[in-house]
Amino acid sequence: MRRIYSFLCPVSLYSDNREVLSDPEMKTTRKIDFGGAEAAFAVANTPLFLLRKLRADGAAGNIARSNSGRAILADLARALRRKPVGFAESVLPYLLIVALSYKPDIRFLRAASRKHALHYPWYSYIANVLLQEFRSTSKSNVRVPLATKVTQSTTTSTPLNVIRLRA
């Protein structure tokens, strides 16, 4: 273990070699690389900087893609109850709430924003920013059958190709 200092916490933190990842209750964070998130947390001096770095890192997206909103919310509640002892545990709630912001259902993000975070000073601020910036998205495939016909226009001095679409 090596001693590392953070701008966010008034006390020093110890690097814990991802002990949080071995917690059997934390199902959403298995096989997720926290390296970028931990590095962002170590140098973050504002909540918006941390939020921007967590969005740029792929860990939150990986958590969102591989877990349900309910599972992420349950792990978030577990993480908020603990006092962090290292970078992985310190950044985990922020990472999980960013992952919830990637989910199309805002109910999970709203529920997460109402949680009490005694040991995480930027949690409520980041949660409010994520709620304000939330954009509901959905993905659907639409098949539009079109027949195309290319004809050459002879009405102008330069010939143009005209594409006519028929439904």
N, C-alpha and C positions, 0 to 999 in steps of 0.2 A: 504494500500500500504506500502511495505517495501522497503527501499533503498538497492540496491545490486550493487556491483562493478564488472566490467568485465576487463579482461586483454586486450581485443580487443579495447574497446572504452576509450578515454581519459576522458570522463565525466561519471558520475554515471548514471545508468539506474534505472528505477523503475519497479518493478514487476507489471504487469498490469492485472493479472488474465485473460489472453487470450482474451483481447478486440478485437484483430485482428480476432479471430474466429467468432465474432458476426457481422463482416462487411458484409452487404448483397451483396456487389460486389464480394467478395472472395468466389467463389463457390467450388474451389478445396480443401479447407481446412476445410470444415464442417465435424464435427464428427471425426476429427483427433486429437489424443493425442500428444501435443507438449512437454510433460513433459521431455522426454529423450533428445530431441533436445535442449530445453532451458537449461537443465543442462549441456550438452556438450558445448554449447556456453558460458556459465558462466565461465567455467574453461579452455577454449581453449586458448592456448598461441601461436599456430602456425596454419596456414590454413590447413595443412595436418592432424593435430590432429583432427580438427573440421570435416574435410571431412571423416576421418576414423570413427569417432563417429556417424556421420549422416548416413553413410552406414550401420553401425551396428544397429542403431535404426530402428524400423519398420515403422516410420511415412512416410519417403520418398517412400518406397515401397507401402504403402497403398495409397498414393496420386497417384502414377503412375498407380496402378491397377484400381483405380476407376474413373480416368479422362482421357480425351484425351490429346494428346500433345498440341493441339491448346488451350484448356482451361487452361492448366498449364502455357503455355507461356503468355496468356492474364493476368492471375493473377500475374505472375512474373513481367510483365511490370507495373502493378498497384503498386506492392510492392516496386519496385525500385524507383518509383516517390516520395514516402513518406520518410520523415525523421523518423527513428525509435525512439520510446519512451519507449520501454520495450523489454524484452527478446524475446517475441513471434514475435514482428515485426522485431527485429534485426536478428533473425535466419531464418525468413521466406524465403527470397530470396535464401539463401544457400540451404535450404531444397527443394525448388521448382526446382532448377537447378540439384540437385542430383536426384530428381524424374524424370526429363527429361532424365537423363543419363540412366535410366532403360528402356526407350522407345526404340523399335527397329529402329525407324527412326531417323537418325542423324540430319536431317534438323532442327528439333526443338531445339536441343542442340546447333547447329551452330548459329541459330538466337538468342538464349539466350546469347551466349558468346559475341555477338556483341553489346549487350545492355550496355548503360552507367550506372554505379553504383556509383554515387557521395558519397553516405552515407555508402557504404559497402566496406571497404578497401581490403578485401580478395576476393571479388567477381570475379574479372578478373583472378586472380591466380587459384582459384578453377575451374573456367570455362575452363581454358586452360588445367589443369590437367585432367579434365573429358573428354575433346575432345581427348587428347593424349591417354587416356586409353580406349576409347570407342571401344567396340567389338559388331558388329552387330550380332544379334542372331535371329533365327527363330525357330519355333516349328512346326513340322509336324509329322503325324503318318504314318508309313510305315508298310503295312501288307505283310509279306513274308510267303506264305504257304509252310510249310516244313513237310515232312513225315519222321519220325525217325524209325530206326530199330537198336536194340541192339543185337550184336552177341558177342560170346566169342571167343577170339583168342586162337588158339592151337599151334601156331608156336613158342612160347617162353616157357621157363621153368616155368614161372609164368603166370597164366591165366590173361588176361586183357580184360576189356569190351571195345568194339569198337562201337562207335556210328556213323552210316552212315546217312548222310543227303541227301535227294532227293528233288529236286526242282520240 
